[in-house]
Amino acid sequence: MDGVAREPGPAMMIVRLRRGIVGETRRVCHLVPASAGSTELSALCGEVIQPGQADLLDGLRGMPCDRCLAQSARALRLERAS
C-alpha cells in the first residue's frame, strides 16, 4: 500500500474565488474537473470561473458549494450503478 486513497471517478480540483471577486458569502469551494483544458474553469455546479479569479486549494477551506457536492454525489452514484 502506498498510503494514497484512490477515489472512483475523474480527478477534481478544489477552487475558491479570490477575495474581492465576489462577496464573502459567495466564496465557496467549487469542484472543477482536473482535465479542464480551457482557459476558463467550469465547476460542476455550472459556475464559470475566469483565469486569475480563483485560488487552487489543497482541501476544503470554509463552505463547500452545495450544488457542486450534489452533482459529484449524483455522478458517483451513476458510476457505481453501472
N, C-alpha and C positions, 0 to 999 in steps of 0.2 A: 504494500500500500504506500502510495506517495503522499498521503495526507490531504489530497485535493478532492473536494466534493464535486462530483460531476452531476450537473443538473440536466434533465432532459430538455430538449428544445434548443432554439438558437441562442447564442450568447447575447446578453443585453448589457448596455451601458446605463449607468445611472447619472443623470444630469439635472442640474438645478439652475434656473435663470439667475443671473447675477443681480446683486443689489442695484437698484436704480432703474432696471429694465422694467420691472413690474413692482407693485406694492408687496409688502411682506406677506400678506395672506395668500398671494398667488405664487410665492416662491416654494413650490413643492418639488419633490423628487420625481422626475419623469423617467420612464423606461424607454430606451431607444435601442432598436436592433443594432448590434455591433457591426453588422455588414452594411450599414447605411453608407453608401458610396458618394452621395451628392454633397454639395457644399452646405445645404441646409439639413437639419435633423428633423425627422418626423417621429414623434413619440407615439406609443401605442394608442394613446387617447385621441390622437389626431392633431395635437399641438405641433405647430411648425416653428422650429427654433432656428433663427438666422445665425450665421457664423459670428463668433465673438460675443454672443448673448448669454452663453451658459458655461458653467463650470462642470467638468467631469469629476464625479465623486468616486471614492473608493468603497462606498457603502451608503446606506440610507442615513441622511442627516436631516433631522426635522420631519416634517409631514410628507408622507408619500402621496402621490397623485392617485386618488381613488379610482379614477377611470382607467389609468394605466394598470393598476393592480387587477381590476376586474377583467380587463382584456387579457392579461397574462394568464389569469386563472382559467378563463374560457379556452384559450389556446392549449394550455396544459391538459385540461380535461379532454379535449378533442384528440390530442396526440395520444393520450393513454388509452382512449376508447378504440383507436384504430390498430 
